[in-house]
């Protein structure tokens, strides 16, 4: 397990009140609540970054007509099969 480091943050009173209400309802410690929130934010930012890189890659090098045809054929085959 990674080493934990204590930090200090400042929040507006209304934000802390809402955090405390939600945290108490979920029976989490304050540290667990904020860790989970930060991990979710980091994951969301990574996903946005990855998507932006994918879009930029396709903009720089679009799919060719044969690649698009293969994609359509694969989609048709999947749609026709029973899951």
Phi, psi and omega per residue, in radians:
X1 nan 2.492 -3.140
X2 -1.194 2.651 3.100
X3 -1.251 2.386 3.105
X4 -1.624 2.531 3.126
X5 -2.192 2.340 3.100
X6 -1.397 2.434 3.072
X7 -2.309 2.947 3.088
X8 -2.210 2.352 3.091
X9 -2.262 2.743 3.075
X10 -1.958 2.326 3.133
X11 -2.297 2.608 2.986
X12 -1.090 2.599 -3.125
X13 -0.927 -0.776 -3.083
X14 -1.126 -0.616 3.106
X15 -1.177 -0.792 3.137
X16 -1.107 -0.684 3.102
X17 -1.052 -0.769 -3.142
X18 -1.148 -0.731 3.087
X19 -1.031 -0.821 -3.107
X20 -1.091 -0.672 3.109
X21 -1.113 -0.834 -3.108
X22 -1.196 -0.702 -3.138
X23 -1.121 -0.765 3.137
X24 -1.131 -0.686 3.140
X25 -1.123 -0.590 -3.133
X26 -1.585 -0.066 3.125
X27 1.041 0.623 3.089
X28 -1.716 2.720 2.975
X29 -1.294 2.811 3.105
X30 -1.059 -0.739 3.132
X31 -1.060 -0.786 3.133
X32 -1.112 -0.698 -3.136
X33 -1.081 -0.865 -3.121
X34 -1.204 -0.637 3.083
X35 -1.055 -0.805 3.136
X36 -1.095 -0.713 3.140
X37 -1.139 -0.768 -3.142
X38 -1.160 -0.741 3.117
X39 -1.075 -0.687 3.118
X40 -1.145 -0.736 3.123
X41 -1.121 -0.775 3.121
X42 -1.096 -0.725 3.110
X43 -1.087 -0.763 3.133
X44 -1.104 -0.723 3.115
X45 -1.154 -0.693 3.083
X46 -1.085 -0.750 -3.134
X47 -1.120 -0.722 3.098
X48 -1.112 -0.727 3.121
X49 -1.102 -0.804 3.133
X50 -1.079 -0.733 3.117
X51 -1.114 -0.753 3.132
X52 -1.083 -0.689 3.104
X53 -1.156 -0.694 3.119
X54 -1.113 -0.814 3.125
X55 -1.068 -0.773 3.122
X56 -1.095 -0.678 3.120
X57 -1.104 -0.777 3.116
X58 -1.220 -0.524 3.082
X59 -1.207 -0.674 -3.137
X60 -1.308 -0.566 -3.121
X61 -2.446 1.424 -3.103
X62 -1.095 2.765 3.078
X63 -1.124 2.548 3.100
X64 -1.438 2.907 3.102
X65 -1.010 -0.791 3.110
X66 -1.082 -0.656 3.116
X67 -1.141 -0.710 3.101
X68 -1.118 -0.682 3.124
X69 -1.122 -0.748 3.115
X70 -1.108 -0.693 3.112
X71 -1.092 -0.745 3.123
X72 -1.147 -0.694 3.122
X73 -1.114 -0.759 3.117
X74 -1.101 -0.715 3.118
X75 -1.121 -0.685 3.111
X76 -1.136 -0.706 3.138
X77 -1.141 -0.716 3.116
X78 -1.161 -0.707 -3.126
X79 -1.132 -0.550 -3.096
X80 -1.400 -0.315 -3.073
X81 -1.581 2.646 3.098
X82 -1.490 2.418 -3.129
X83 -1.733 nan nan
